[in-house]
Amino acid sequence: MRRPDQLWYDRSLPARACCLLLWPLSLLFACITAVRRTAFHRNWFAVSRLTVQVVVVGNISVGGTGKTPLTIALAQTLAQRHYRPGIITRGYGGSAGAPQAVDADSDPAVTGDEALLLARHSGCPVWIGANRVAAARGLLAAHPDCNLLLSDDGLQHYALGRDIEIAVIDAARGFGNGLQLPAGPLREPVTRLAGVAAIVVNGDGPLPPALPTEAAVFRMTLCGERFTNLRDPQQHVTAAWFAGRAVHAAAAIGNPQRFFDHLRTLGIAHQAHAFPDHHVYRAGDLDFGPQSVVIMTAKDAVKCERFAQDNHWVLQVEAVIDGDLTGLITQQLGRPH
């Protein structure tokens, strides 16, 4: 049986018919989210303002759009412009209950995979917590030198006051069928994007239709041509090394097809294995035979380190943004202090 998220992006008549059956529930969901959003905007519900400015990087759809690599890139470029950012995120997929710090040696089963990636690659302190306000206050108490907070996800976490919102969209999947949950992938309507400072479109291809004209639009590409051995991080190879080998590609991300397409662009023939987003790997999941070679994303790799084999390789990618998104942010934030 196909998962609902597969139907959201399927334009066939049967898929559309299945989604329309859920349309009444989508109307109810839309009403609830609209009332909740209005309640925060009119201060019927408390909005917590912090002692530092807050930049939220999020999306209006469920599933991966590239928020985490974008957050890492922004943390690095903002640090180059004399900001001292900290990062908060939910820690999705982890077992942590209370807000807590994440470092490079944290257990991804506790912190979640994305939080561990942020801690390892951003160069900033990272805290997790379903309650973003509590996580932010914990981070600032532990790192009083931070003068800016980045929130990886949390566009709909209105209890946390924010100064700038950045929305990320997957160019390949866009807004799917354009419906809200559960009939479609949208957490909020597309009109919500009119209130953000910038829209970042991840990937090539035409821009999704119905983008509001109020926000600045930037293109982002996830670039990477180097592979690191998961068991021995000192080993690095390029795409040519995989020629003639039995390659299997594993991905447990929001849009695994983006990863598989990237490998094909690099000329790597492979058999694709898509797992649910945030899948908790077991050693058997990657056992494709003694002669096989396995390639995975960095997000997958942090969960597979404990049983890494010599034939496990990780594609290293970084977000490249077309245009000065950091400049737009710093212009709106003002000089760091």
DOVO-543076 format. One line per 2 residues: number of its first residue (from 0); for each residue x, y, z of N, C-alpha, C, CB. Coordinates in steps of 0.2 Angstrom, whole numbers, plus 2048, in hexadecimal, padded with zeros to 3 digits. Each point is the difference from the previous one (the first is absolute). Last residue first. Glycine has a CB too. Layout:
# residues N
NUM	X Y Z X Y Z X Y Z X Y Z  ...
# end
This chain:
# residues 337
336	882 8D7 85A 803 803 806 800 7FB 806 7FB 80B 7FC  801 7F9 7E6 801 7FC 806 802 804 806 802 7F6 7F9
334	7F0 816 7F3 807 7FE 802 800 7FC 806 805 80A 7FB  7E5 7F5 7F6 804 805 802 807 7FE 802 7F6 806 804
332	7F6 7EE 7F2 802 800 807 803 806 803 801 7F4 7FE  7F9 80A 7EB 7FA 801 804 802 7FF 807 7F9 7FB 7F7
330	818 803 7FA 7FD 806 7FF 7FA 801 804 805 800 7F4  806 7EB 80C 803 805 804 7FE 807 7FF 80A 7F9 7FF
328	7EC 7F6 7F4 7FF 7FF 807 803 805 804 7FF 7F4 7FE  805 80C 7EB 7F9 802 801 7FF 7FF 808 7FC 7FD 7F4
326	819 7FB 804 7FF 808 800 7F9 802 802 80A 800 7F8  7FA 7E9 805 802 802 807 800 808 800 808 7F6 801
324	7F2 800 7EB 7FB 7FF 805 802 802 807 7FC 7F7 7FA  80C 80C 7EC 803 802 807 7FA 800 805 809 807 7FB
322	7FB 7EA 7ED 7FD 806 803 803 801 807 7F6 800 7F8  807 7E9 800 801 805 7FA 7FD 806 803 7FF 7F7 7F7
320	80B 7F4 817 7FB 804 7FF 801 805 7FB 7FD 7FF 80C  80B 7E7 7FE 802 806 7FC 7FA 804 7FE 80B 7FA 7FC
318	7FB 7F1 817 7FB 805 7FC 804 805 7FD 7F7 7FD 808  813 7EA 7FC 800 807 803 7FB 804 7FC 80B 7FF 805
316	7FE 7E5 800 7FD 805 7FC 800 807 804 7F9 7F7 7F9  811 7ED 805 801 807 804 7FD 805 7FB 80A 7FC 807
314	7F3 7E8 7FB 800 806 7FB 800 806 804 7FB 7FA 7F7  80D 7EC 811 7FC 806 801 801 806 7FB 800 7FD 80C
312	804 7E6 7F7 802 806 7FE 7FB 805 801 808 7FB 7F8  800 7EA 80E 7FB 805 801 803 807 7FF 7FA 7F9 808
310	810 7F0 7F9 7FD 802 7F9 7FB 805 801 802 7F4 7FC  80A 803 816 805 803 7FC 7FD 802 7F9 809 7F9 805
308	7E7 807 811 805 7FB 7FD 804 804 7FB 7F7 7F7 801  7F9 80F 816 803 802 7FA 805 7FA 7FE 7FF 80C 802
306	7F1 7F8 811 801 7FA 7FD 803 801 7F9 7F6 7FB 806  806 817 809 801 7FB 805 801 7F9 7FD 7F9 807 808
304	801 80D 7EB 807 800 802 802 7FA 805 800 80D 7FE  7EA 7FB 7F7 803 7FA 7FE 808 7FF 802 7F8 800 7F6
302	7F9 814 80D 7FD 7FB 803 803 7F9 7FF 7F5 807 7FF  813 80D 7F7 801 801 807 7FC 7FA 804 801 80D 7FE
300	7FE 7F4 7EA 806 7FE 802 801 800 808 805 804 7F5  7E8 805 7FD 800 7F9 802 806 7FE 804 7F9 7FE 7F5
298	807 818 804 7FA 7FF 805 800 7F9 801 7FA 80A 7FC  814 7FC 7F3 803 801 807 7FB 7FF 805 808 808 7FB
296	7F4 7EA 7EF 801 807 802 803 801 807 7F6 802 7F9  810 7E8 7F7 7FA 803 804 802 807 801 7FE 7F5 806
294	80A 7F2 7EC 801 808 801 7FA 802 804 807 801 7F5  807 7E6 807 7FA 804 802 801 807 801 7FC 7F6 806
292	80D 7F1 7ED 802 807 802 7FA 804 802 80B 800 7F9  7FA 7E3 803 7FD 807 7FF 803 806 803 7F6 7F9 800
290	80F 7EE 800 803 804 7FB 7FD 807 7FF 803 7F5 7FB  7F4 7FA 815 808 802 802 803 804 7FA 800 7F5 806
288	7E5 80D 800 805 7FB 7FD 807 802 801 7F7 7FD 7F8  7F6 810 810 7FE 7FF 7F9 805 7FB 7FD 7FB 80B 7FF
286	7FE 801 819 803 7FA 7FE 7FE 7FE 7F9 801 7FD 80C  7F7 816 803 805 801 7FB 804 7FA 7FD 800 80C 805
284	7EE 7F3 80C 7FD 804 7FB 805 802 7FA 7F9 805 809  80D 7EF 80B 7FD 7FC 7FB 7FD 804 7FA 7FE 7F7 809
282	80B 813 80C 805 7FD 7FB 7FD 7FC 7FA 808 800 80A  7E9 813 800 803 7FA 803 805 7FD 7FB 7F6 7FD 807
280	7FD 81D 7FD 803 7FA 7FC 802 7FB 805 804 808 7F7  7E8 80B 809 806 7FE 805 803 7F9 7FC 7FA 805 80B
278	7F9 811 7E9 800 7F9 802 806 7FE 804 7FA 7FE 7F5  7FD 818 801 802 7FF 807 800 7F9 802 7FC 80B 803
276	7F7 7F8 7E8 804 806 803 801 7FE 807 7FB 808 7F8  801 7E3 7F8 7FC 806 803 805 805 803 7F6 7F8 802
274	814 7FA 7EB 7FD 7FE 806 7FC 806 803 80A 7F8 802  802 7FE 7E5 7FD 805 804 7FD 7FE 806 7FE 806 7F5
272	815 7F2 7F8 7FC 7FD 806 7FD 806 804 807 7F5 800  805 805 7E5 7FE 804 805 7FC 7FD 806 800 809 7F7
270	815 7F1 7F7 7F9 7FD 802 7FE 804 806 802 7F5 7FC  811 813 7F0 7FE 7FE 807 7F9 7FD 800 808 808 805
268	80D 806 7EC 7FB 7FC 800 7FF 7FC 806 802 7FE 7F4  80A 81A 807 800 7FA 804 7FA 7FC 7FF 807 806 808
266	7FF 811 7EF 802 7FA 7FC 801 7FA 804 806 807 7F9  7F2 80F 80E 808 7FF 800 802 7FA 7FC 7FF 805 80C
264	7EA 801 7F5 804 805 7FD 807 7FF 800 7F6 808 803  7FD 7E9 809 800 7FF 7F8 803 805 7FD 7F6 7FA 801
262	808 809 816 804 7FA 7FE 801 7FF 7F9 7FE 7FB 80B  7F1 814 7FC 807 803 801 805 7FB 7FE 7FC 808 809
260	7EE 7F1 7F9 801 803 7FA 807 804 800 7F4 802 7FF  805 7F3 814 801 7FB 7FB 802 803 7F9 7F8 7F8 806
258	801 816 80C 807 7FD 802 802 7FB 7FA 7FE 801 80C  7EC 808 7F4 805 806 7FF 807 7FD 800 7F8 808 804
256	7F6 7EA 802 801 801 7F9 805 805 7FE 7F5 7FC 7FE  802 801 818 806 7FC 7FF 802 800 7F8 7FD 7F9 80A
254	7F6 817 808 7FF 7FE 7F9 806 7FC 7FE 7FA 80B 7FE  804 7F9 819 7F9 802 7FE 7FF 7FE 7F8 800 809 809
252	811 7E7 803 800 808 800 7F9 801 7FD 80C 802 7FF  804 7EA 803 7FA 800 805 7FF 808 801 802 7F4 805
250	80D 7FA 7E9 7FE 807 802 7FA 800 804 805 805 7F6  810 7EB 7FC 7FB 800 805 7FE 808 802 804 7F4 804
248	808 7FC 7E7 7FF 807 803 7FA 7FF 805 805 806 7F6  80E 7E9 7FD 7FA 800 803 7FF 807 803 7FF 7F4 801
246	812 7FF 7EC 7FF 805 804 7F8 800 802 80A 807 7FB  80B 7EA 7FA 7F9 7FF 801 7FE 805 806 801 7F4 7FC
244	813 811 7F2 7FF 7FD 806 7F8 7FF 801 80B 804 805  801 807 7E8 801 7F9 800 7FF 7FC 807 808 803 7F7
242	7FC 817 80C 7FF 7FD 7F9 802 7F8 800 803 80B 7FB  800 806 817 7FB 7FB 801 7FE 7FD 7F9 7FB 807 809
240	816 80A 7FA 802 7FA 804 7FA 7FB 800 808 807 807  7F6 80F 7F0 803 7FB 7FB 802 7FA 804 804 80A 7F9
238	7F3 809 813 7FB 7FC 7FC 803 7FB 7FC 7F8 809 800  818 7FF 813 7FB 804 7FC 7FB 7FB 7FD 809 809 7FE
236	804 7F5 81B 801 7FE 7F9 7FB 805 7FC 803 7F4 803  80B 808 817 7FB 804 7FC 801 7FE 7F9 801 80A 807
234	806 7EF 815 800 7FE 7F9 7FA 804 7FC 804 7F5 803  800 80E 814 806 802 7FD 800 7FE 7F9 806 800 80A
232	7E9 7F9 806 7FF 807 7FD 806 803 7FD 7F8 801 808  7FF 7E5 7FD 807 804 800 7FF 807 7FD 806 7F5 800
230	7E7 7FE 802 804 7FC 805 806 804 801 7FB 7F5 7FE  7F7 813 7F2 7FC 800 806 804 7FD 806 7F5 800 7FA
228	814 80C 7EF 7FF 7F9 802 7FD 801 807 809 7FB 7F9  7F4 817 7F4 804 7FF 805 7FE 7F9 803 801 80C 803
226	7FD 804 7E5 7FD 7FB 804 805 7FE 806 7F9 7FC 7F6  801 81A 7F7 805 7FC 804 7FD 7FB 805 808 80A 7FF
224	7EE 807 7F2 803 7FC 7FC 805 7FB 804 7FE 808 7F6  7EC 80C 80C 805 7FC 803 802 7FB 7FB 7FA 801 80B
222	7F2 814 7FB 806 7FE 7FC 804 7FB 804 800 80B 7F9  7E6 801 806 805 7FC 804 805 7FD 7FC 7F6 7FD 808
220	7FC 81B 7F4 802 7F9 7FE 804 7FC 805 800 805 7F4  7ED 812 809 805 7FC 804 802 7FA 7FD 7FC 805 80A
218	7F8 815 7F1 801 7F9 7FE 805 7FD 804 7FD 803 7F4  7F1 813 811 807 7FD 7FF 800 7F9 7FE 804 808 808
216	7EA 80F 7FC 801 7F9 7FE 807 7FF 7FE 7F4 7FF 7FC  7FC 814 813 806 7FF 7FC 801 7F8 7FF 805 80B 803
214	7E2 800 802 806 7FE 803 806 7FF 7FB 7F9 7FA 808  7F0 80D 7F3 803 805 805 807 7FE 802 7F4 802 804
212	7FD 7F3 7EC 805 804 7FD 803 805 806 7FA 800 7F5  7FB 7E5 80B 7FF 808 801 805 804 7FE 7F9 7FD 80A
210	801 7EB 7EB 805 803 805 7FE 807 801 809 7F8 7FD  7ED 7F7 7F4 7FC 803 805 805 803 806 7F6 7F8 7FD
208	813 7F4 7F3 7FB 805 7FF 7FE 803 807 7FD 7FA 7F5  81C 7FC 808 7F9 7FE 802 7FB 806 7FE 804 7F8 809
206	813 807 7EA 7FE 802 806 7F8 7FD 801 808 80B 800  809 7E9 7EF 7FC 806 801 7FE 801 807 7FC 7FE 7F4
204	81B 7F5 809 7F9 7FF 7FD 7FC 807 801 801 7F3 802  814 802 80F 7FF 803 7F9 7F8 7FF 7FE 80C 7FE 7FD
202	7FD 803 81E 800 7FC 7FA 7FF 804 7F9 7FC 7F7 807  7FB 811 811 805 7FB 800 800 7FC 7F9 800 800 80D
200	7F8 81A 7FC 7FE 7FA 7FC 806 7FB 7FF 7F7 807 7FA  801 80E 818 806 7FC 7FD 7FD 7FA 7FD 808 804 809
198	7EE 815 800 7FF 7F9 7FE 806 7FD 7FD 7F3 803 7FE  808 813 814 803 7FD 7FB 7FE 7F9 7FE 80A 807 802
196	7EC 808 80F 805 805 7FD 803 7FD 7FA 802 804 80B  7E4 7F6 7FD 807 7FE 802 805 805 7FC 7FD 7F4 801
194	7EA 80B 7FE 803 803 806 807 7FF 801 7F5 7FF 804  7FE 7F7 7EA 800 808 7FF 803 803 806 7F6 7FF 7F8
192	805 7EA 807 807 802 7FE 801 807 7FE 801 7F5 7FB  7EA 7FF 80B 804 802 805 807 802 7FF 7FA 7F7 806
190	7F6 801 7EA 7FF 807 801 805 802 806 7F4 801 7FB  808 7E9 7FE 805 803 7FD 801 807 801 7FF 7F8 7F7
188	7F6 7F8 81C 7FF 802 7F9 806 804 7FD 7F3 800 802  811 7EE 812 7FC 807 7FF 7FF 801 7F9 805 804 80B
186	804 7E8 7FA 7FF 801 807 7FB 807 800 80B 7FA 804  7F8 7F3 7E7 801 807 803 7FE 801 807 7FE 804 7F5
184	801 7E9 7FA 806 800 804 801 807 804 805 7F9 7F8  7E3 7F9 801 806 803 7FD 806 801 804 7F8 805 7F8
182	7F3 7F2 810 7FF 7FF 7F9 806 802 7FB 7F4 801 802  808 802 817 804 7FA 7FE 7FF 7FE 7F8 7FF 7FC 80C
180	808 81A 7F9 7FF 7FA 803 7F9 7FE 802 80C 802 805  7F6 80F 7E7 803 800 807 7FF 7F9 803 7FE 80C 802
178	805 7FB 7E3 7FB 7FF 805 804 800 807 7F8 7FA 7F8  812 806 7F1 7FD 807 802 7FB 7FF 806 802 804 7F5
176	80C 7EB 7FF 7F9 801 7FE 7FD 806 802 7FE 7F4 7FF  81B 80C 803 7FD 7FA 7FF 7F9 802 7FD 805 7FA 809
174	80D 815 7FB 7FA 800 805 7FC 7FA 7FF 800 80C 801  819 7F4 7F6 7FC 806 800 7FB 7FF 806 801 802 7F4
172	811 7EF 802 7F9 7FE 802 7FB 806 801 806 7F6 805  811 80D 7F3 7FE 7FA 7FC 7F8 7FE 802 80C 7FC 7FF
170	801 816 80C 7FE 802 7F9 7FD 7FA 7FD 809 808 7FF  7F6 7FD 81B 804 7FC 7FC 7FD 801 7F8 801 7F7 80A
168	801 81B 80B 7FC 7FC 7FC 804 7FC 7FC 7F7 809 7FF  80A 808 818 803 7FC 7FB 7FB 7FC 7FD 80B 800 807
166	7F6 819 808 7FC 7F9 7FE 804 7FD 7FB 7F5 805 803  80F 80E 811 802 7FE 7FA 7FD 7F9 7FF 80B 806 801
164	7F3 811 810 7FE 7FA 7FE 802 7FE 7F9 7F6 801 808  810 811 80F 800 7FE 7F8 7FE 7F9 7FF 809 809 7FF
162	7F5 801 817 801 806 7FC 800 7FF 7F9 807 804 80A  7EC 7EF 80C 806 800 7FB 800 806 7FC 7FF 7F4 7FF
160	7F6 7FD 819 800 806 7FB 806 800 7FC 7FB 806 809  7F8 7E5 801 806 803 800 800 806 7FC 805 7F5 802
158	7E8 7FE 800 801 802 807 807 803 800 7F9 7F7 805  7FE 7FF 7E7 7FF 807 801 801 803 807 7F8 7FF 7F7
156	80E 7ED 7F8 801 800 807 7FF 807 802 808 7F6 801  7F9 802 7E8 7F9 800 803 800 800 808 7FC 7FA 7F6
154	818 806 7FD 7FC 805 7FD 7F9 801 803 807 7FE 7F6  80D 7F2 80F 7FC 804 805 7FC 806 7FD 809 7FD 808
152	80F 7F7 7F0 7F9 7FE 800 7FD 805 805 802 7F4 7FD  814 80F 807 800 7FB 7FA 7F9 7FD 801 80C 7FE 7FF
150	7FE 81A 80A 7FB 7FA 802 800 7FC 7F9 7FA 807 809  818 80C 802 7FD 7FD 7FA 7FC 7FA 803 80A 803 7F8
148	801 814 815 7FD 7F9 800 7FD 7FF 7F9 7FE 800 80C  815 813 800 7FB 7FE 7FB 7FE 7F9 801 805 809 7F8
146	80C 801 815 7FC 806 7FF 7FB 7FF 7FA 80A 807 804  807 7EB 810 7FC 7FF 7FA 7FC 807 7FF 800 7F3 801
144	80D 808 813 804 803 7FA 7FC 800 7FA 80B 7FE 805  7EF 7F6 80F 7FE 807 800 803 804 7FB 7FE 7FF 80C
142	7FD 7E7 7F9 805 804 7FB 7FE 807 800 802 7F5 7F9  7F2 7FC 815 806 7FC 7FF 806 804 7FC 7F9 7F5 801
140	7F1 813 801 802 800 807 807 7FD 800 7F5 7FF 805  7FF 801 7E7 803 807 802 803 800 807 7F7 805 7F8
138	7FE 7E7 800 806 802 7FC 803 806 802 7FC 7FA 7F7  7F0 800 813 805 7FC 802 807 801 7FD 7F7 7F8 803
136	7F5 813 7F5 802 803 807 806 7FC 803 7F5 804 801  801 7F4 7EB 804 806 7FF 802 803 806 7F9 802 7F6
134	7F9 7EB 80B 807 7FE 7FD 804 807 7FF 7FB 7F6 7FB  7EF 80D 80C 804 7FD 806 807 7FE 7FD 7F6 7FC 806
132	7FB 80C 7EA 801 805 805 805 7FD 806 7F5 806 7FD  802 7EB 7F3 806 804 7FD 802 806 805 7FC 7FD 7F4
130	7F9 7EA 80F 7FE 807 802 806 805 7FE 7F9 7FC 80A  80A 7EE 7F2 7FA 801 7FD 7FD 807 801 7FE 7F4 801
128	81C 807 7FF 7FB 800 805 7F9 801 7FC 807 804 809  817 7FD 7F6 7FA 7FD 7FD 7FB 801 806 806 7F8 7F8
126	813 815 800 7FC 7FD 806 7F9 7FE 7FC 805 808 809  817 801 7F1 7F9 7FD 7FE 7FC 7FD 806 805 7FE 7F4
124	812 813 804 7FD 7FC 805 7F9 7FF 7FE 806 805 809  80C 7FE 7E4 7FC 804 805 7FE 7FC 805 7FD 808 7F7
122	80E 7F2 7F4 805 804 804 7FD 804 805 807 800 7F6  7F0 7EF 7F9 7FE 808 800 805 804 803 7F5 7FD 800
120	80B 7EA 7FE 802 804 7FA 7FF 807 800 7FE 7F6 7FA  7FD 7F9 817 806 7FE 7FE 803 805 7FA 7FD 7F4 803
118	7ED 80E 808 805 800 805 807 7FF 7FD 7F8 7FD 809  7F5 800 7EA 801 807 801 806 801 805 7F3 802 7FE
116	806 7E8 7FD 803 803 7FA 802 807 802 7FA 7F8 7F8  7F9 7FD 818 807 7FE 800 804 803 7FA 7FD 7F5 806
114	7EC 80E 7FB 803 804 805 808 7FE 801 7F5 801 806  7FD 7F3 7EB 801 807 7FD 804 804 805 7F6 7FF 7F9
112	803 7EA 80D 805 801 7FB 802 807 7FE 7FD 7F5 7FC  7F9 804 81D 7FE 800 7F9 806 801 7FB 7F5 805 804
110	80C 7F8 815 7FF 807 7FD 7FD 800 7FA 80A 803 806  7F9 7E8 805 7FE 805 805 7FE 807 7FD 807 7FA 809
108	803 7F4 7EA 7FA 7FD 803 7FC 805 805 805 7F4 7FD  811 811 7FA 7FA 802 7FB 7FA 7FD 803 808 801 7F6
106	80D 805 819 7FD 7FA 7FE 7FA 803 7FB 803 7F9 80A  814 816 7FB 7F9 7FE 803 7FD 7FA 7FC 7FE 80C 803
104	817 801 7FA 801 7F9 803 7F9 7FE 802 80C 801 803  7F8 815 7F5 802 7FC 7FB 800 7F9 802 807 809 7FB
102	7E9 807 812 806 801 7FE 802 7FA 7FB 803 806 80B  7E7 807 802 802 7FB 7FC 807 802 7FE 7F5 7FE 7FB
100	7F8 808 81A 806 802 7FB 801 7FA 7FC 805 809 808  7E2 7FB 803 807 7FE 802 805 802 7FA 7FC 7F7 808
98	7E8 808 803 805 803 7FB 807 7FF 803 7F8 809 7FE  7F6 7E4 807 801 807 802 805 803 7FB 7FD 7FD 80C
96	7FD 7ED 7EE 7FA 803 803 801 808 801 7FD 7F5 805  80F 7F7 7EA 801 805 805 7F9 803 802 80C 803 7FC
94	7FA 7EC 7F2 7FC 7FF 806 801 805 806 801 7F4 7FD  800 80E 7E6 804 7FE 806 7FC 7FF 806 809 807 7FC
92	7EF 801 7EE 803 7F9 800 804 7FD 806 800 802 7F4  7FE 818 808 7FB 7FC 7FD 804 7F9 7FF 7F9 809 7FB
90	80D 80E 80F 803 7F9 802 7FB 7FB 7FE 806 805 809  7F8 814 7F5 7FC 7FC 804 803 7F9 802 7F7 805 7FA
88	817 812 803 7FC 7FC 7FC 7FC 7FB 804 808 801 7F6  80B 817 80A 7FB 7FB 803 7FC 7FC 7FB 7FF 809 80A
86	81A 806 7F8 7FA 7FD 7FC 7FC 7FC 805 808 800 7F6  80A 817 80A 7FE 7FA 803 7FB 7FD 7FC 804 803 80B
84	80F 812 7EF 7FA 7FC 800 800 7FA 804 7FE 805 7F5  80F 812 807 802 7FA 804 7F9 7FC 801 80A 806 806
82	801 80E 7E7 7FB 7FE 805 802 7FA 804 7F7 804 7F8  816 807 7F6 801 802 807 7FA 7FF 805 807 809 7FB
80	7FD 7F0 7ED 7FE 807 801 7FF 803 807 7FA 7FF 7F5  80C 7EA 806 805 804 7FC 7FE 808 800 802 7F6 7F9
78	7EE 7FB 810 806 800 804 806 804 7FD 7FD 7F5 805  7F0 806 7EE 7FE 805 805 806 801 805 7F4 7FE 7FF
76	80D 7F1 7F1 801 806 7FD 7FF 806 805 7FD 7FB 7F5  800 7EF 813 807 801 7FE 801 807 7FD 801 7F4 7FE
74	7E9 805 807 804 800 806 807 802 7FF 7F8 7F8 805  7FA 803 7E9 7FF 807 802 803 801 807 7F5 7FF 7FB
72	80C 7EB 7FB 804 805 7FB 7FF 807 803 7FE 7F9 7F6  7F7 7F6 815 807 7FF 801 803 805 7FC 7FF 7F4 802
70	7EA 80B 7FB 802 803 806 807 7FF 802 7F5 7FD 804  804 7F9 7E8 7FF 807 800 802 804 806 7F7 7FE 7F7
68	808 7EA 808 806 803 7FD 800 807 7FF 801 7F5 7FA  7EB 802 810 806 7FF 804 806 802 7FD 7FB 7F7 805
66	7F0 80A 7EF 800 805 806 807 7FF 803 7F4 800 802  801 7F4 7EB 807 803 800 801 805 805 800 7FD 7F4
64	7EC 7F5 808 801 805 7FA 807 803 800 7F4 803 801  7FB 7E7 80A 806 803 800 800 805 7FA 806 7F7 805
62	7E3 802 808 806 7FD 7FD 806 805 7FF 7F7 7F9 7FA  7F0 811 808 803 7FA 804 806 7FD 7FB 7F5 7FE 807
60	803 81C 7F6 7FE 7FA 7FF 804 7FB 804 7FE 803 7F4  805 814 80C 7F9 800 801 7FD 7F9 7FE 7FF 80C 7FE
58	81A 7FD 80D 7FC 7FF 7FA 7F9 800 801 80A 7FA 7FB  80F 811 810 7FB 7FB 800 7FD 7FE 7FA 7FE 803 80B
56	814 80C 806 800 7FD 7F9 7FB 7FA 800 80D 804 7FF  7F7 814 810 7FD 7FA 800 801 7FD 7F8 7F8 803 80A
54	814 810 809 7FF 7FE 7F9 7FD 7F9 7FF 809 808 7FC  7FB 80D 818 7FE 7F9 7FE 7FF 800 7F9 7FB 7FD 80C
52	812 813 809 7FC 800 7FA 7FF 7F9 7FE 803 80B 7FC  801 7FB 81E 804 800 7F9 7FB 7FF 7FB 80A 7FC 805
50	7EE 803 811 805 806 801 804 800 7F9 800 7FF 80D  7E7 7F7 7F2 806 7FE 804 805 807 800 7FF 7F4 7FC
48	7E5 806 803 805 803 7FD 807 7FF 804 7F8 809 7FB  7EE 7EA 802 806 802 804 806 803 7FC 7FD 7F6 807
46	7E6 808 7F9 806 7FF 7FC 806 802 804 7F9 802 7F5  7EC 7F5 811 807 804 801 805 7FE 7FB 7FD 800 80C
44	7E8 801 7EF 805 7FB 803 807 804 801 7FA 7F6 7FA  7F6 817 7FE 7FB 7FC 804 804 7FB 804 7F6 802 7F8
42	812 80F 7F7 802 7FF 807 7FB 7FD 805 807 80A 7FD  7F9 7F9 7EA 7FC 805 804 802 800 807 7F7 7FF 7F8
40	813 7F2 7F9 801 806 7FD 7FD 806 804 801 7FA 7F5  7FC 7EF 811 807 802 802 801 807 7FD 804 7F5 800
38	7E7 801 7FB 801 801 807 807 802 802 7F7 7F7 802  805 803 7E8 7FD 807 801 800 801 808 7F8 7FF 7F6
36	80F 7EC 802 805 806 7FD 7FD 806 802 804 7F9 7F7  7EE 7F5 80E 806 800 804 805 806 7FE 7FF 7F3 802
34	7EE 809 7F1 7FE 803 806 806 800 805 7F5 7FB 7FF  80F 7FA 7ED 7FF 808 7FE 7FE 803 807 7FC 7FD 7F4
32	807 7EC 80C 806 803 7FF 7FF 807 7FF 805 7F6 7FB  7E8 7FD 806 803 800 806 807 804 800 7FA 7F4 802
30	7F9 809 7EA 7FD 804 805 804 801 806 7F5 7FD 7FB  812 7F3 7F5 802 807 7FE 7FC 805 805 801 7FC 7F4
28	7FB 7ED 80F 807 802 802 802 807 7FE 803 7F4 7FE  7E8 804 7FB 800 801 807 807 801 803 7F7 7F8 801
26	807 804 7E8 7FC 806 802 800 801 807 7F9 7FF 7F6  810 7ED 802 804 806 7FF 7FD 806 801 805 7F9 7F7
24	7EE 7F4 80B 805 800 805 805 806 7FF 7FE 7F4 803  7F3 807 7EC 7FC 803 805 805 801 807 7F5 7FB 7FB
22	814 7FA 7F1 7FF 808 800 7FC 803 805 801 7FE 7F4  806 7EA 806 802 803 806 7FF 807 800 808 7F7 801
20	7F3 7FD 7EC 7FC 7FD 805 802 803 807 7FF 7F5 7F9  80D 811 7F4 7FA 804 800 7FB 7FC 806 801 804 7F4
18	813 7F2 805 801 806 805 7FA 804 801 80C 800 7FB  7F3 7ED 7F7 802 7FE 806 801 806 805 805 7F5 7FC
16	7F8 80E 7ED 7FA 7FE 803 801 7FE 807 7FC 7FC 7F5  817 80A 7FE 7FC 806 802 7F9 7FE 803 806 806 7F7
14	808 7E8 801 803 804 806 7FC 806 802 80B 7FB 7FD  7EE 7F9 7F0 7FF 7FC 806 803 804 806 800 7F5 7F9
12	805 815 7F2 7F9 801 802 7FE 7FC 806 7FD 802 7F4  81C 807 808 7FC 7FB 7FD 7F8 801 803 80A 7F8 7FD
10	80C 813 80A 7FB 804 7FC 7FB 7FB 7FC 808 809 7FF  809 7F6 818 7FE 7FD 7FA 7FA 803 7FD 804 7F5 805
8	806 811 810 804 803 7FB 7FF 7FC 7F9 808 803 808  7ED 7F8 80D 7FF 807 800 804 803 7FA 800 800 80C
6	800 7E8 7FA 7FA 802 7FC 800 808 7FF 7FA 7F6 804  816 800 80A 802 7FE 7F9 7FA 802 7FB 807 7F7 804
4	7F7 80C 814 805 805 7FD 802 7FE 7F9 804 802 80B  7EE 7EF 801 7FC 806 7FE 805 805 7FD 7F8 7FE 809
2	80F 7E8 7F5 7FF 805 805 7FC 806 7FE 80B 7FC 805  7F2 7EB 7F0 804 806 800 7FE 805 806 800 7FF 7F3
0	7FF 7E5 80B 7FC 806 800 804 806 800 7F7 7FA 806
# end
